[in-house]
Amino acid sequence: MARIIFYEERNFQGRSYECSSDCTDIHMHLTRCNSCRVENGCFMVYDRANFMGNQVFLRRGEYSDFQCMGSMMGMMGMPMMETVHSCRMIPMNRGQFRMKIYERDNYGGKTQELMDDCESLQDRYLMSDCQSCNVMDGHWLMFEQPNYKGRMMYVRPGEYRNLRDMGMPNMTRISSIRRIMDMC
């Protein structure tokens, strides 16, 4: 069973809040969140409430200081994250992975069906961007830069008419896509 524990202070100190599912606002339980432990499973954490803002994928492990982690991520071209406001549990997927991507919003422009990871949409499909998609099977991470770098966005089965409307500040494009499998 997936489990994450959030702590108010760095280095797993202060009050804590344990979570095994989605949480739209961690600040309803803690005044702030400066560290966490993922004991089982995988989670997507967000720097704003209601699964909005910058997103970071967390797998089993210890994250002792979000402020230091945020600075390090910024240097690697990933989103800065100084605190966590919401989290989403990512369920294990043992089945197929299928996603149809579209170059433009509202399912317009070039289209491709993915069943595996894609390091570069430009290199593989000559697509400059992905602005909408239909996730038929599996859970996926979409990245702003090729080779799974930069800001990321989590998508689960469903239709996404406009990926720009998902509350991702300053995300300019989708350049690579990776399945979430064997990561948790």
C-alpha positions in Angstrom: 0.0 0.0 0.0 1.3 3.4 -0.9 2.3 5.7 2.0 3.9 9.1 2.3 4.6 11.0 5.5 5.0 14.8 5.4 6.8 16.8 8.1 6.6 20.5 9.0 10.3 20.8 9.6 13.4 19.8 7.7 15.0 16.4 8.5 11.7 14.8 9.4 11.1 16.9 12.5 8.0 18.6 13.9 4.4 17.6 13.4 3.7 15.0 10.7 0.8 13.9 8.4 0.6 10.5 6.9 -1.2 9.9 3.6 -2.0 6.9 1.5 -4.1 8.5 -1.2 -4.7 11.9 -2.9 -4.6 15.0 -0.7 -5.8 18.3 -2.2 -4.4 20.5 0.6 -1.7 19.3 3.0 -1.9 22.6 4.7 -5.2 21.6 6.2 -3.1 19.2 8.3 0.2 21.0 8.7 1.2 24.7 8.8 4.0 24.0 6.3 5.8 21.0 4.7 9.6 21.0 4.6 10.4 17.3 4.3 8.8 13.9 3.6 9.4 10.1 3.5 7.9 7.9 0.8 7.6 4.5 2.5 5.8 2.7 -0.3 4.6 3.5 -3.8 5.0 6.7 -5.9 3.5 10.1 -5.5 3.3 13.3 -7.5 3.7 16.3 -5.3 2.5 19.8 -6.2 3.6 23.2 -5.0 0.0 24.5 -5.0 -3.3 23.1 -3.6 -5.7 21.1 -5.7 -2.9 19.4 -7.8 -1.8 22.7 -9.4 1.5 24.3 -10.0 4.9 22.7 -10.4 5.0 18.9 -10.1 7.7 16.6 -8.8 7.6 12.8 -9.0 8.7 11.1 -5.8 9.4 7.4 -5.4 10.3 5.4 -2.3 13.0 7.4 -0.3 13.7 10.2 2.0 13.4 13.9 1.1 14.9 15.8 4.0 14.8 19.4 2.8 12.5 20.7 0.1 14.3 24.0 0.0 17.7 22.5 -0.8 16.0 20.0 -3.1 14.3 22.9 -4.9 17.6 24.7 -5.5 19.2 21.5 -6.8 16.3 20.8 -9.1 16.4 24.4 -10.4 20.0 23.9 -11.4 19.1 20.7 -13.3 16.3 22.5 -15.3 13.5 21.0 -13.2 10.9 23.0 -11.3 11.8 24.7 -8.1 9.9 23.3 -5.2 10.3 24.9 -1.8 7.2 23.3 -0.2 4.4 20.9 -1.0 0.7 21.8 -0.9 -0.9 18.7 -2.4 -0.1 15.2 -3.5 -1.5 12.5 -5.7 -0.9 8.8 -5.2 0.1 7.0 -8.5 -1.4 3.6 -8.6 0.7 0.7 -9.9 -0.1 -0.3 -13.5 0.6 -3.8 -14.6 -1.2 -3.7 -17.9 -0.7 -2.0 -21.2 0.3 1.6 -21.8 -1.5 3.5 -24.6 -1.7 7.2 -25.3 -2.8 9.2 -28.3 -1.0 12.5 -28.5 -1.9 15.6 -30.6 0.2 18.4 -31.7 -2.5 21.1 -31.0 -5.2 21.6 -28.4 -8.7 20.1 -28.9 -7.1 17.0 -30.6 -5.8 19.0 -33.6 -2.7 18.8 -35.8 -0.5 15.8 -36.2 -1.3 12.7 -34.1 0.6 9.7 -32.9 -0.2 6.7 -30.7 2.4 5.9 -28.0 2.8 2.5 -26.2 6.4 3.1 -24.9 8.7 5.9 -23.8 9.6 8.7 -26.2 12.9 10.7 -25.6 12.1 13.3 -28.2 8.8 13.9 -30.0 10.7 16.1 -32.5 13.2 13.4 -33.4 10.8 10.4 -33.4 7.6 11.9 -34.9 8.7 15.3 -36.2 6.2 16.9 -33.8 7.2 20.2 -32.3 4.9 19.9 -29.3 2.0 18.0 -27.7 -0.9 20.1 -26.6 -3.6 17.6 -26.1 -3.9 13.8 -25.5 -6.1 10.9 -24.7 -4.6 8.4 -22.2 -6.3 5.1 -22.8 -4.1 2.9 -20.5 -1.4 3.5 -18.0 0.1 6.5 -16.1 2.6 8.8 -17.8 5.0 11.7 -17.1 5.3 14.4 -19.8 8.4 16.5 -19.8 9.2 20.0 -21.1 12.6 19.1 -22.6 13.9 16.1 -24.5 15.4 13.1 -22.6 12.9 13.5 -19.7 14.3 16.8 -18.4 12.7 20.0 -17.2 9.3 20.5 -15.8 7.0 17.5 -15.7 3.3 16.8 -15.8 1.5 13.7 -14.6 -1.4 12.3 -16.7 -3.5 9.3 -16.0 -6.3 7.7 -18.0 -8.6 10.3 -19.4 -9.0 13.0 -22.1 -6.9 16.2 -21.9 -8.2 18.7 -24.5 -5.7 21.4 -23.5 -2.6 20.5 -21.5 -1.8 24.2 -21.0 -4.9 24.5 -18.8 -3.7 22.0 -16.2 -2.2 24.6 -13.9 1.4 24.3 -14.9 3.0 27.7 -14.7 5.5 28.6 -17.4 5.5 25.1 -19.1 6.2 26.0 -22.7 6.0 22.6 -24.4 5.9 18.9 -24.1 9.1 17.4 -25.7 9.4 13.9 -24.1 7.0 11.3 -22.5 7.8 8.4 -20.2 5.6 5.6 -18.8 5.4 5.2 -15.0 6.3 1.6 -14.7 8.8 -0.2 -12.6 9.6 3.1 -11.0 7.5 2.5 -7.8 
